[in-house]
């Protein structure tokens, strides 16, 4: 039976344009001009008999038809890529390495990676919790997740997780606050500080949180600090005090009630986590599948 398929090159161009919401960036990814992408979109819209994008002076936006089509097509492309991985290397594939920051590996990636393995048992994944900077003697990872630090030649960067900083504590510690607590009540309580030792890393701290609640400049005295977020979280679980941590790293603890959001006042994280992929690695289907899955997981919390 003959398959009545839309133009396949146009499908590939649409999938890229829908991800980037830009004909220029889609063209850059596929090695063609923005005009070529626009021409292919016209072909596809004629085949579908309806618009997929709204053209605007400052760019393009998906129509509702385009949004639904892009979501379904992206899932199909992932399945095609996964099938290609299994066919190309029966009996096992080369390992995809993911290098990331310690706390993110512990509190965000490790609890999720099992669902990827269940969906893609033919793809081997090695998660390496290591510092951001690596030496020339070390092999470059296929994927890396760290705070973004600007453009890197030959590396594709996707914003993975933004999130917010929330004040958490154990229920027992929070119960020691007044019935209707105010931020001022925290000034006499044990505050746990996250003090990153690696240059270039920064999250807003307690001073910024108090400023957001209306306080002027403060000189806070913290008697307990950690250089990793997940250590501060463990201290909170043990009842050591209050900590200001990313919300996506305490999802399970908040859902289970082991930690509580003590005030409901949060700060946006200034440096989102970025997924970095070497362009050479993107040519490997198994890397492309894992990259796509990670981006989807990040969007669930964005």
N, C-alpha and C positions, 0 to 999 in steps of 0.2 A: 504493500500500500504506500502510495506517495505521501510524504509528509509535507504539509503546507506550512513551511516555516517562514518567519520574517527574515529579512536580510541579516545574516549572522554578523558581519562586520559592524552593522548598525547597532546590533544588540550589545556588542562589546563596547562600542563607543558610548551608548546610552548608560551602561552600567558604570563606566568611569565618570561620565558627566554627572550622573545622579549622586555618586559618592562625593565628588568635589564641589558640586553646584557651580561648576565653572567649565566652559568649553575650552578655555585656554589651558587650565591645569589638566583636563582630560587629554587634550592634544599632546601636552608635554609628556604625560605618562605613556601614551601610545605611540609617540614619535610622529605625529601628524600635526597639521596646522589647525587652529581654531575653526577656520573656514571649512575644513574637511569634516570636523565634528559636527558643525552646524548643518552641512549638507546631508550627513548620515542621519541626523535627527529628523530632518525633513522627510527623508525616505521612510523612516520608521513611523513617523506620525501619519504619513499618507497610507502606509500599510494598515495601521491601527484605526485610521479614520478618526483621529482626535488628537488634541494637543497633549504633550507630555511635560512641557515646560511653559512657564510664563516668562517671556522675555522682558526685561526691565533695563532701564538706563544703567543701573549699577550691577547688573548680573542677571542670573536666571534663578527661577524657583520652580520646584516641581508642582504640577497640578495634582489634584487628588488621584486621578488616574495614574499619573506618573509615579506618585509616591507608592501606591499599591504595587504597581508593576515593578518598580525598582526593588522593593522588599522581596517579592517573589523571585525575581530574576537573580538577585544576589544569592539567595538560598540555593537556587539551581546551579549557579556557577560554582558555589562551594562544593556541591555534590559532584559536579563534573571534575573539579580539581582533586577531590578525595578519591574518586574512582581512578583518576590518572595515576595518583600516588600508588594505589594498590596494584594497578596493572604494570606500572613501570618497575616495581621492585617486589615481586612476589616473595613471600617468606620473610619480609622485613624491609625497612627503609633506613636510610642514614638518619642519625639523630638530629633533631632541631634543638639548638641551645638557646636558652632564654636567660640573659643576665639581668639582674635587677637589684634594687635596693633591699637591704635586709628586712626591714619592717614590712614593706610591701609584699615581699615573698612570703613572709610568715602569716600576715593577717588578711591579705587579699588574694594572692595568686594560689598559694598552696590549697586553701579550702575549695577553690574552683576547678583546679586543673583535672581533677578526677572526672568531672562531667565531660571535659574535652576528650579524655582518653576513652571514655565509654562510647562516645560518638565516633571516634576515629582511632580504633584499636591498632590500625596499621602504622600509625605515626608515633615514633619514639620521641619523647621530650625530656631534656635535661635542664632543670632549673638551677641556676647558679646564683646564690646570694653573695654578692661581692661589691666592693666599692666601685663608684662610678668610673674612676680613671683606671685604665689598665695599660700595661707596658707593651712595647713593641714585641716582646718575647711571648706574649700571650696571644692565643688565637682569638680573632674577632668573633663575637657571638653572632648568631643569625638574627636574633632580636634582643633589644635592650630596653629596659623600662627605668627611666630616671627623670628627674626634673629637667625640663628643656633649658638649653643654654644657647639658643640661636641656631642658625643654619649650619649644617655640616655637609660639605661636598660629598656626593655619592651616597648619601643616607636619606631615606624617606622618613619623615617624622609625622606621626598622627597624635593629636591630643587624645590621651587615654582617659584620664580621670581628673576632674577638678575638685569638687567636693567642698566641704566646709569644716572648720574647726569647732568642736563642741566641748563643753565642760562636762566631764564624766567623773563618777565616783562609784564606789560600791553602795548598795542601798543602805547599809548600816552607817556609813559615813554621812551620806546625804540626810539620813534621819536625824542627825545631830544639829541640822540647821533649824532656824525658826519655822513656824508653820507657813508663813508667807515670806520666804527669804528674798533678800535683795542682794545685788552684787557686793554691797558694802560688807555683808556678813561673811564674805570669803576672805576679807583682809586679815582676819585673825585665825584662819584655818590653814592647815598644811597644804601648800601648793606645790605640785610636782612640775618641774621644768624639763622640757626637752631641749637639750643644748647640742646641736649638731657639731661634730668635730671636723667634718670634711668641708673644706673651703668651697664656697659657691652654693651651699645648701642653706635655705632659710625658710622658715615659716613664721608668721606673726606669732608673738608670744603673749604672755599674760598682760603686759603693759598695753598692748594694742586692744586686747579684749576689754580691759577696764575702760580704756578711752572710748570704745564703741558704746559702752553703757552710760557714758556721761561724765566719767571722772577726768580730771586734769592729769598732768604728768605725775607719775607715782614712782617711788623707789621701793620696789618690792623685795622682800627678803625670802628667798626660797632655800630651804635647807636640804632638799633632795632633788637631784637632777640626773638625767640619763642622756646618753648620746644617741639612743635609738627609741623610736616611738613605741615599739612593741614591748620594750622593757618598762616604760612608763605605764602602759596599759596593765601589765602584769602586777605592778606595784599597786595600782588602783584596785585591781581585783582582790588583792590581799589586804585592802583597807588602809593603805598608806596615806591617802589624801585625795585631792582633786587634781585632774590633769586636763590639759587642753590638747585634744588629739583630732586627727581627721575622722569624720563620721564614717567613711567607708571602711575604716580599719576596726571599727567596733560594732559593726552591724549585728553579728551573732550574739555578742555580749548584751547589747541593748535589747534585741529580740527575746533573749532568754531571761532577761531581768537580772543578770549577774552584774551589770552596770546600769546606771541611770543617767539620763541627760538632766543635770541638776538645775538648769535655768532656762533652757530653750532659747538661749541667746548664742548665736554662732557668728563666725567670721569667714568670709570667702578665702580659700587658699590662694595665695598670690602666684605660686609656682606650680601649675598642674603637672602631673606626671605625663610624660610623652613616650610613645612607643616608637623606637628607632629601628629601622630595617635597612640594612645595606642593599643597594639596588641589585647587586650581584646575587644576593640571597633570595630576592623576590622571584628570580627565575626558577627556583625550586618549588614545585607545587605544594610540597608539605609545609614549607615556610609560609607560603601564601595562605594556606588554609588556617594555620595557627594565628597568623597576623589578623585575618578577618574575624576569627572567633574572639580574639582579645579585644579588638575594637568594639565588637558587639557587646561584650561583657562590660566594657568601660561605659558604653552609652546607657546601660541600665541604671547607672548611678550618677550620670552627668546632670 
